[in-house]
Amino acid sequence: EVQLVQSGAEVKKPGESVKISCKGSGYSFTNYWIGWVRQMSGKGLEWMGIIYPGDSDTKYSPSFQGQVTISADKSISTAYLQWTSLQASDTAMYYCARLKGKNYYGSGKGMYPDHWGQGTLVTVSS
Amino acid sequence: DIQMTQSPSSLSASVGDRVTITCQASQDISKYLNWYQQKKGKAPKLLIYDASKLETGVPSRFSGSGSGTHFTFTISSLQPEDIAIYFCHQYNNLPYSFGQGTKLEIK
């Protein structure tokens, strides 16, 4: 059974750093892209970026480029999302998701999230 | 970036009703569209991929159609457990993007 298990909720102060994780199991972790999605309270879903754990190739959405770092450690089947200096506006639920499908021409075309983690709530408040 | 315009933003219907949600892409995305269901406090769940293909284990009352820029999602007979927010999602181009969501309630 494919599972993505995310780390627990975080409560931080503005300016602090945090790294949340997403551990995959039940499939070949290095052969599927993993993505991160933000959902602010009562709002819609926003793509942050995707990573291929096999070689750590990473693609960021323009809105999040430079704001976060996505990484992976294939030896422990875990992907990460980290901030070096949190802001109150980073308060949100963050989901990881496995991407299924064919990555046509390396462009991302054809891949979609089929399994999701349970979400990690990050709260930033002074 | 591709913008996904989903409508309506909310919908109230009775058990047994046929429910339809539409999604319009700002440019041609071929068949590369999903529909997801998100229940309160839960992660999204995949219902439809490639615009019209039903994910394994999803009830057949859910269906999708369309290609290019105009897509439709239908629940043929609304059940109480279908109360959720539904999102369309394009995966034709990076960055991928979601519609704004449709909140479905029982009348």
Boltz contact constraints between the chains, C-beta under 6 A:
constraints:
  - contact:
      token1: [A, 44]
      token2: [B, 98]
      max_distance: 6.0
  - contact:
      token1: [A, 44]
      token2: [B, 100]
      max_distance: 6.0
  - contact:
      token1: [A, 44]
      token2: [B, 101]
      max_distance: 6.0
  - contact:
      token1: [A, 45]
      token2: [B, 98]
      max_distance: 6.0
  - contact:
      token1: [A, 47]
      token2: [B, 95]
      max_distance: 6.0
  - contact:
      token1: [A, 47]
      token2: [B, 96]
      max_distance: 6.0
  - contact:
      token1: [A, 59]
      token2: [B, 94]
      max_distance: 6.0
  - contact:
      token1: [A, 61]
      token2: [B, 95]
      max_distance: 6.0
  - contact:
      token1: [A, 95]
      token2: [B, 43]
      max_distance: 6.0
  - contact:
      token1: [A, 108]
      token2: [B, 94]
      max_distance: 6.0
  - contact:
      token1: [A, 109]
      token2: [B, 92]
      max_distance: 6.0
  - contact:
      token1: [A, 111]
      token2: [B, 91]
      max_distance: 6.0
  - contact:
      token1: [A, 112]
      token2: [B, 34]
      max_distance: 6.0
  - contact:
      token1: [A, 112]
      token2: [B, 49]
      max_distance: 6.0
  - contact:
      token1: [A, 112]
      token2: [B, 91]
      max_distance: 6.0
  - contact:
      token1: [A, 114]
      token2: [B, 46]
      max_distance: 6.0
  - contact:
      token1: [A, 116]
      token2: [B, 43]
      max_distance: 6.0
  - contact:
      token1: [A, 116]
      token2: [B, 44]
      max_distance: 6.0
  - contact:
      token1: [A, 118]
      token2: [B, 43]
      max_distance: 6.0
  - contact:
      token1: [A, 119]
      token2: [B, 43]
      max_distance: 6.0
